[in-house]
Amino acid sequence: MATLGSLLNVYALPTGRRIVALRAVREIAAAMGLTVLVSFLDAAIAHDEQTRTVELDWIRQKRQPTANPGEAVVVDTELDRVLGGIHAMLTGVVEGALPGQPVEEARTLLTVLFPAGLAGLTQGTHVDEATAVQAVMRDVRKPEHATRIQALRLGASLDRVDQLATRMTGILSAAAKSPTLQYSTVTDSQQKGLSHLRETVARVLGLHPSDSQADTQARARLLEGVLRQGEAFAEAFKRRRGGVDVNPDTGEPTEDVVG
């Protein structure tokens, strides 16, 4: 039988076990016609179901790769180096004007790739440079420039620019995605759920406050699910293994625990 002492020491059950426990209490409360308690439990269960959703969102968010600001600097430096090499090569062909060299092709590609000069393409912010580079690369990849690129053997260098610009865009995109969920939101919701569990026990004690046989039996019946989950949680925690929480719909142990 559940004594007052055992019931006042409610385990801090994780969310999945809390939902299982509260659903069990609700089933018995409904059978006993305790409509006020049932209404409270409906709200408590709905809150913890939302808490479980928030916890899973937090876990997914934590598993997403985070951007490394230093990586943007490394990629930007390499991109500037490759662009600088292309600019120097094209400028050399134009200024050398040697017989047999594709001077006009080089002049055209200089205008397409560097409409504002090398500095105009490489001296902006990371965002500005990535945007500008992708714009000129779209222009230079147009069919009319294919023979010019081939004549100047720029294919591999332009491929490298494409790769670096795409990588830079990915880094900047990841960095721009600030976390949409704060850890405090998760823990606040968990604490409210624990408060609901404690209040559930308090409400049952209020309905059956004594150590009389009738009250003790009623408490044991109503709170059997809470005590069962508390015992299972304590045993799992003592073993220091996975499964301290459960999937509230299947009852199966889960590693998806926050806190």
PEDABEL-V258491 format. One record per pair of residues at least 24 apart in sequence whose ideal C-beta (glycine too) atoms are under 6 Angstrom apart, sorted by sequence separation. I is the first residue (numbers start at 1). J is the second residue. D is the distance in Angstrom with one decimal. If there is no record, write none. Layout:
i: [I	I]
j: [J	J]
d: [D	D]
//
This chain:
i: [137	87	112	113	112	19	18	87	134	133	15	130	15	15	130	83	109	130	80	105	127	105	105	102	76	102	72	86	186	82	82	79	78	75	75	75	72	71	67	67	67	61	58	57	58	55	54	54	51	51	48	44	37	18	25	18	12	10	10	28	7	28	25	59	25	58	24	55	21	21	21	20	17	1	13	17	2	2	1	11	13	2	11	17	20	16	17	19	16	14	16	14]
j: [162	114	139	140	140	48	48	118	165	165	48	165	51	52	168	122	148	169	122	148	172	151	152	151	126	152	126	157	258	160	161	164	164	164	167	168	171	171	171	174	175	181	181	181	186	186	186	189	189	193	193	196	203	193	200	197	194	198	201	221	201	222	222	256	225	258	225	258	225	226	229	229	229	216	229	233	219	220	220	230	233	223	233	245	248	245	246	248	246	245	248	257]
d: [5.9	5.8	5.2	5.7	5.0	4.9	5.3	4.5	5.3	4.5	5.5	5.8	5.1	5.0	4.5	5.9	5.6	5.2	4.7	4.0	5.9	5.0	5.9	4.3	5.7	5.8	5.3	5.4	5.5	5.3	5.7	4.3	5.9	5.7	5.4	5.0	4.8	5.6	5.6	3.8	3.9	5.6	5.5	5.5	4.9	5.9	5.5	5.5	4.3	5.2	4.6	3.8	5.8	5.7	6.0	5.6	5.9	5.6	5.4	5.7	5.6	5.2	5.8	5.5	5.7	5.6	2.5	4.5	4.7	4.4	4.3	5.8	4.4	4.9	5.7	5.6	5.1	4.5	5.2	3.9	5.6	5.8	5.5	5.9	5.4	4.4	5.7	3.8	4.6	3.9	4.6	5.7]
//
